[in-house]
């Protein structure tokens, strides 16, 4: 009958176990040498133990302890007097021994991959005396391997690359599988490799695991990546062996096996003639299926009528050919250009030259479109000259511009006034003739740079610009003058013929041959006895003294008029006055003082005395300033606040009071007692015109006089009182007098009274009391009786 893979594997395991058990000896003990051993009063020979290895099959799955082997000593007579003891690796935990029989059993499942063997020690003891009857002996229990581990690819999954178009048998990568089983026993660890996925493109060597190409001319452009599945199987690949798999990703790397090709044989582009130089006209690209450096290419114009007008370069990122303009386009001059362009690979692989030339050609036609262009001047810069003596309206020059378009529209000219703010020039709008509009001055502006505008008559938006540089020619219109303001001095002890000043001149004009100045004294100064002038013939002159000694007290300043003539045509001249001061000099001729006022002071007054006088004057000035400052501080008002002005405040009193009995509104005692003498307080901010040192007493004075005097005093006191309210405040006084001679005027009181008081005198008090006189009077006009 046929056995399956699993049944066959189990059969092999049982067979191996049987052979192992049958081949082992039961712990035979051989005596190699003897020595005297004393026990129980007699002498015996002690034998050494020599043990063979014990073998135990790994991965035992039974329920009972696995029998390993048996220990036996020739001293053991089978009567139970000998006891066996086991020690070492795994003793008592993994391996146990029957102390009576010496049988060894394994109590746990063993794994060779965890530990391949165990080293133990055995000893036979006398059960009664517990003394060894044999010397301790060491033996090994080796774990017998079974095929329980499949091969594993520890480095997987793998990635690898191989150039496309590689020949058959080109190595790609090597894969390696490891098996944890015992390689020295059986075929459990002998692995063979096979390919499960990836045929027919790749193959693998069974023993080495090297993957190789199996088909020629694999094209990356058709397929650039492959996924392989590799199997490793132990037991030399026989049935019942264990297997493991891994994946290998193989990428075809690019080679330059594709030449560049233009998608089209010809291209056409329209370009406006106004396109600036260096602008991009077009982008073209040759198709190349390769990538990276193998797709890099270069473009060049090999033929055509636009070789000098256009150029082509490559874009490193996109590998496009970029066509740009090198010269300005002109529709009126040429309407189209034809270019023959070649694209070629930069890196060519000689192995693939048979596939064809690695370059391609195409034709590019460029059509120039007409654009309405602004007028163009015949020259970018016009240079003109004019004399600064030119009259207004003088013609300086002419500019010319034309419309470059086919329509050739008329052109009108104007000056950009931003470049001619002073409006020195005009231009004829039709002819372009430039004339002067103002008098010119070379010394103010020697060169005028103006911009001339030319615009089409039909389209004023089209404006061309021309530039004109007008140089002003010089004429001799500026007289010479001193080069600087000279500080000339002469010593009092000067000798005749002594040089006191060297002068030079300048001229704003710019003669072609340079300046030449002539110096002389004016006619009125030519015969003076003090100074003379010598022309040095080098545009300088020297001033010299003519007499011996000068005195400041007689004349401290001399004025010397000097006549200067230039060499222009016609020549111009000017008279410049040189101021010469007489000074007191030291022995070296250095001026010390040039002031003539020093001689006005008394002769006996020394420098120290002058300093003392000045110090006294300064002291007096300081004292005066201190006095004025103190007086001003005394006059400062005390009621003013520096941070606020209170003169606009109004103090108002609206309390009408309760009559004479009301003493809360104001002090009635003060109103009645007018004889109280008060101290007059001087007001700091007002100088009083009248000051009251004492207040007069009032006796037997009518009430209206008292009241008037009282108000007057209060007014004067307020003027000089520093604590009084501001100037524009309002004070109200309602003093009614000291008393009434009529006593009470109450009508209620009059009715209740039976007095025969005569009130006719009320008529004498004036119109205000007429009503009362009519009511209470006894005259003929009385209303009541």
ABEGO torsion letter per residue (X at the ends): XBBBAAAAAAAAAAAAAAAAAAABBBGBBBBABBBBBBBGGBBBBBBBBBBBBBBBBBGBABABBBBAEBBBBAABAGAGABBBBBBEBGBGAABBBBAAAGBBBBABBBBAAABABBBBBBBBBBAAAGBBABBBBBBBBBBBBBBABBBBBAAOBBBBBBBBGBBBGBBABBBBBBBABBAABEAAABBBBBBABGOAABBBBAAAGBBBBABBGBBAAABABBBBBBBBBBGGGBBGBBBBBBBBBBBBBBBBABBBBBABABBBBBBBAABBBGBBABBBBBBBABBEAAABBBBBBABEAAAAABBBBBBAAAGBBBBBBABBBBAAABABBBBBBBBBBABBBAAAAAAEBBBBBBBBBBBBBBBBBBBBBABABBBBBBBAABBBGBBAEBBBBBBABAAGBBBBBBBBAAABAAGABBBBAAAGBBBBABBBBAAABABBBBBBBBBBAABAABBBBBBBBBBBBBBBABBBBBABBBBBBBBAABBBGBBABBBBBBBABBBAAEBBBBBBBBAAAAABAABBBBBAGAGBBBBBBABBEBBAAABABBBBBBBBBBABOBBBBBBBBBBBBBBBBBAAGBBABABAAAAABBAABBAAAAAAAAAAAAAAAAAAAAAAAAAAAAABBAABBAABBAAABBBBBABAEAEAABAAABBAAAAABAABBBBBBBBAABBBABBBABBBBBBGBBAAAAAAAAAAAAAAAAAABAABBBAABBBBBABAEAEBAAEBABAAAAAABABABBAAAAAAAEAAAAAAAAAABABAABABX
